[in-house]
Structure formats: structure tokens, C-alpha cells
Amino acid sequence: MLIGTALIYFGDWALGVRIELFSGLATFNLAWALDIFFVPFMVGMVVAWIYGSEAHHSGKAFRFSQGLSIIIWVAYLPPLIVRSISYARILYVTGTPEGSSLMPWGLWACFVVMTMTTAGMGEIFGEVIIKAYGRTSQAANTGNTSPSSIEEPKL
């Protein structure tokens, strides 16, 4: 979760976007869209890779219905943490820069939900890739056995 939070923070910093600020229609540009959709998607995939590959390699792979729900919650939290701290920092510490205003609470919450959902989708996509890769690597490790080498059960 800490790695996901750091990736969201550094993604904001690299793109120079602060979704908590509103500067008119100029706010919604390509960098803003990447910060809302691409960065959280990649964070979700990283979270899936960290948790999914660890579970896969340790032999404790989650069942799809239970493990996926746990990992999705872990993927949801980094965007929520970073966005909440950033909003509070602007509201209580730094203030808004000239020419912009603080995003209205409801609109900001909508954008936070969008980033959390995108992170969840990235996690699902990453988990599916890990499970598909895990199946092919398991098949390669066990080798192909011919049907003639398999013994028939005696009745």
C-alpha cells in the first residue's frame, strides 16, 4: 500500500497536476486525464503484481473470489490517501494559488472515486495477467505428459 501511495504521489508530481485545484476549463487537459486514469491504473497493476506474485510464488494463491476482493481494497486505498492529504494540505496549510480555487467538495469526491475505480480496474487487469501467466508457467514447469504414460486406475 505504501508503494502504491508513493507512486500516486510521484505521478502527481511528475505530471504537475493537482486535481484538488480548479482553474476553469484549462484544468482538464491531457496531464489531468493521465493523472486521473493512467497513474491509478498502473498503481493497481503494481499492487496486483506485488500481492498476486507473492501469493502465487509462495504457493498460497488466493481463490479468485476471495483474494481479488482483498487486493482490490488495497488498490483502492492509495488514491484515497494521497487525494485526502493533498486536499487537506491545500485547505489548511498552503492555500490556493492565484488564479485557481479549491475544487468543490462534491466534484473533488467524484474525481477521487474515479481514481479509486481506475486503480481497482488496474488491479483486476493485473491479477488476470498474473493468473494467466501463472498457468502458462506452471504448465511449462510440469511438462507435457503423454496420455500413454498415465496409468489407468484399477477397479
C-alpha positions in Angstrom: 0.0 0.0 0.0 2.9 2.3 0.7 4.4 1.7 -2.7 1.0 2.5 -4.3 0.7 5.7 -2.3 4.2 6.8 -3.3 3.5 6.0 -7.0 0.4 8.2 -6.9 2.3 11.0 -5.2 5.2 10.9 -7.6 2.8 10.6 -10.6 1.1 13.8 -9.4 4.5 15.4 -9.1 5.8 14.3 -12.4 2.7 15.4 -14.3 2.4 18.6 -12.3 -1.2 18.1 -11.7 -3.2 18.8 -8.5 -6.7 17.7 -9.1 -7.8 19.5 -5.9 -7.4 22.8 -7.7 -9.8 24.2 -10.3 -8.6 26.8 -12.9 -11.6 26.7 -15.3 -11.6 24.6 -18.4 -7.8 24.7 -18.5 -7.8 22.3 -15.6 -9.0 19.4 -17.7 -6.1 18.7 -20.0 -4.1 15.6 -21.1 -1.9 15.6 -18.0 -5.0 15.8 -15.8 -6.6 12.9 -17.6 -3.4 10.8 -17.3 -3.3 11.6 -13.6 -6.9 10.5 -13.1 -6.9 7.4 -15.3 -3.4 6.2 -16.2 -1.5 6.6 -13.0 -4.0 4.9 -10.7 -4.4 2.1 -13.3 -0.7 1.5 -13.2 -0.7 1.6 -9.4 -3.5 -1.0 -9.4 -1.4 -3.2 -11.6 1.6 -2.8 -9.3 -0.4 -3.7 -6.3 -1.7 -6.8 -8.1 1.8 -7.7 -9.1 3.1 -7.3 -5.5 0.3 -9.2 -3.8 -0.5 -11.6 -6.7 3.0 -12.7 -7.4 3.9 -13.1 -3.8 0.8 -15.3 -3.2 1.5 -17.2 -6.4 5.2 -17.9 -5.7 4.6 -18.9 -2.0 2.0 -21.4 -3.1 -0.7 -19.6 -1.2 -2.5 -18.2 -4.3 -5.9 -16.7 -3.4 -9.0 -18.0 -4.8 -10.3 -15.6 -7.4 -13.5 -14.6 -5.4 -11.8 -14.0 -2.0 -8.3 -12.8 -2.9 -9.4 -10.4 -5.5 -11.7 -8.6 -3.1 -8.9 -8.2 -0.6 -6.4 -6.9 -3.1 -8.9 -4.5 -4.7 -9.4 -2.8 -1.3 -5.6 -2.5 -1.0 -5.6 -1.0 -4.5 -8.4 1.5 -3.6 -6.6 3.0 -0.6 -3.5 4.7 -2.2 -5.6 7.2 -4.3 -7.9 7.9 -1.4 -4.9 8.5 1.0 -3.0 10.8 -1.4 -6.0 12.8 -2.6 -7.3 13.3 1.0 -3.9 14.5 2.3 -3.4 16.8 -0.7 -6.9 18.3 -0.3 -6.3 18.9 3.4 -2.9 20.4 2.8 -4.3 22.9 0.3 -7.3 23.7 2.6 -5.4 24.1 5.9 -1.7 24.7 5.1 -0.7 26.1 1.7 -3.9 27.7 0.4 -4.9 28.1 -3.2 -2.5 29.7 -5.7 -3.6 32.8 -7.6 -6.0 32.2 -10.5 -7.4 28.9 -9.1 -9.7 27.8 -6.4 -10.2 24.7 -4.3 -12.3 22.1 -6.1 -15.8 21.9 -4.6 -16.1 19.0 -2.2 -18.7 17.1 -4.3 -16.7 17.4 -7.6 -13.5 16.5 -5.8 -15.1 13.4 -4.3 -16.3 12.4 -7.7 -12.7 12.6 -9.1 -11.4 10.6 -6.1 -14.0 7.9 -6.7 -12.9 7.9 -10.4 -9.2 7.4 -9.4 -10.1 4.7 -6.9 -12.2 2.9 -9.5 -9.4 3.1 -12.1 -7.0 1.7 -9.6 -9.4 -1.2 -8.9 -9.7 -1.8 -12.7 -5.9 -1.8 -12.9 -5.7 -4.3 -10.1 -8.2 -6.6 -11.8 -6.4 -6.4 -15.1 -3.1 -7.1 -13.3 -4.5 -10.0 -11.4 -5.9 -11.6 -14.5 -2.5 -11.2 -16.2 -0.7 -12.8 -13.2 -3.2 -15.7 -13.1 -2.8 -16.3 -16.9 1.0 -16.1 -16.7 1.0 -18.4 -13.7 -1.0 -21.0 -15.6 1.4 -21.0 -18.5 4.5 -21.1 -16.3 3.0 -24.0 -14.3 2.3 -25.9 -17.5 5.8 -25.3 -18.7 7.3 -26.5 -15.4 5.3 -29.7 -15.2 6.0 -30.6 -18.8 3.6 -32.3 -21.1 2.9 -35.8 -20.3 1.6 -38.1 -23.0 -1.7 -39.9 -22.4 0.1 -43.3 -22.7 2.3 -42.6 -19.6 -0.7 -42.0 -17.4 -1.8 -45.2 -15.6 -5.4 -46.2 -15.6 -7.0 -46.8 -12.2 -7.7 -50.4 -11.4 -11.2 -51.2 -10.4 
